[in-house]
Amino acid sequence: MPHKISTSTITVSTPYGHSPSPFPFFVCNDPRIPEEVGYKAGYVNPVPRPVDFSSARLWGIAIADTRLPGHEAAQVEVAWTQLSCRANGKHFVLNDDLGRVNGGLYIRHPWFGGNDYHEPMPSTYDEAEHATVIRVGQRTDRVWHFWSPSPRAALPAGALEGCTVKARVKISPGALLQIGFDYWRNPTVGYGSGGNNHEAGVSNWYLPSSQWQEATFTDIGGPQF
């Protein structure tokens, strides 16, 4: 089904012809995820990484759930992020960062509207927890998009099986978080018109908890059905 479409007919294609379903197929989304969100569940991009893309960068997105009382105080803490890749049967760590992230505030309605338009992302650092604090409740009209503060890393040489993102996070009531990563044309190219990066996919949404969580996403193994 097309992205952001909640109902559609299903057409089966065979060598003998095409057969559409007699009734529409409906997607029942998790009601805990706001309607405007782009991807309400995790996915791995079925389009392979372009062969000339030689770099990758991890990222996350966090928002406040404005439907909940007290969401103005919602926040996300990020204590650690790591991007690793597997090539030729070996594991390589590309980025491993403690307590720091970079990021921007992107338009939420419509989701990431304005292409790459964004404002600087404010944050504070909690010395006791050794974590960056992102107070998403202070700007509920924005997607808080963060990424690794390390330089964009080059992919390991050889036959790449895929990459894995991990992040140690604490999500307060009223906040939600997803993580993923992009492949890039090379370690230094800019966003440009949008053709220099290729989204590998994104995790399921992580929900509030009083405990630290390890959020993960991987495209190793390809799309899972």
C-alpha positions, 0 to 999 in steps of 0.5 A, spaced: 500 500 500 502 507 498 505 510 504 500 514 509 494 510 506 490 507 511 485 503 506 486 500 499 484 494 494 489 489 493 491 487 486 494 480 485 499 479 479 500 473 476 502 470 469 495 469 467 493 476 469 491 481 475 485 480 480 483 486 485 480 484 491 472 485 492 473 489 498 478 494 501 484 492 505 484 496 512 490 498 516 489 498 523 494 503 526 496 503 534 492 508 537 497 510 541 501 513 535 498 520 533 495 520 526 500 525 523 506 521 524 509 518 517 511 511 519 506 508 525 510 502 525 517 500 524 519 498 517 525 496 513 526 499 506 525 494 500 529 499 496 536 496 496 542 501 498 544 504 492 551 501 490 555 508 490 553 510 497 559 509 501 557 512 508 551 512 514 549 516 519 544 514 525 538 518 527 532 519 532 526 522 532 522 524 538 515 528 539 510 530 544 503 526 544 499 532 545 493 528 546 495 527 553 495 531 559 501 534 562 505 533 555 508 540 556 513 537 561 514 531 556 522 529 555 527 524 552 534 523 555 539 520 550 545 517 554 548 513 548 548 512 541 551 507 536 551 505 529 555 498 527 555 495 520 556 487 518 560 486 512 564 479 510 561 476 516 565 481 521 562 486 526 564 494 525 562 499 530 562 506 526 559 511 531 559 510 538 557 516 542 556 518 549 551 523 552 551 528 546 547 528 540 546 534 534 539 535 531 534 540 529 526 542 530 522 540 523 515 541 521 510 536 524 504 538 520 505 536 515 510 531 517 517 533 515 513 539 511 518 544 508 523 538 506 529 540 510 527 546 513 528 546 520 530 550 526 536 549 531 534 543 536 535 546 544 537 541 549 541 541 556 546 536 558 544 532 565 551 531 568 548 526 573 545 521 568 551 523 563 545 524 558 542 529 553 535 532 555 530 533 549 524 537 552 519 535 547 513 538 550 516 545 549 515 545 542 509 540 540 509 543 533 515 540 531 519 533 530 525 533 534 530 530 529 537 528 532 543 524 529 550 522 531 554 528 533 560 524 530 563 525 523 559 521 518 562 514 518 564 510 511 561 503 511 566 497 511 569 495 505 566 488 502 560 485 502 555 489 506 550 485 510 547 491 513 547 496 519 544 496 526 542 502 530 542 502 538 540 508 543 540 508 550 534 512 552 529 514 557 522 517 555 518 520 560 510 520 560 507 524 554 513 523 549 515 518 544 521 516 540 523 512 533 530 511 531 533 509 524 539 511 519 540 513 512 545 511 507 549 517 504 553 518 498 559 519 501 562 521 508 562 529 507 556 530 501 551 535 504 543 533 503 543 537 497 536 536 493 535 530 497 538 525 493 544 524 497 541 520 502 537 513 502 533 511 508 534 504 511 528 504 515 526 506 522 524 502 528 517 501 532 515 507 536 518 506 543 513 508 549 514 512 555 517 508 561 520 510 568 526 505 566 532 506 561 531 503 555 535 500 549 532 502 542 534 498 536 533 498 529 537 494 523 536 492 516 540 486 516 536 481 513 532 485 509 524 487 510 521 482 514 514 480 513 
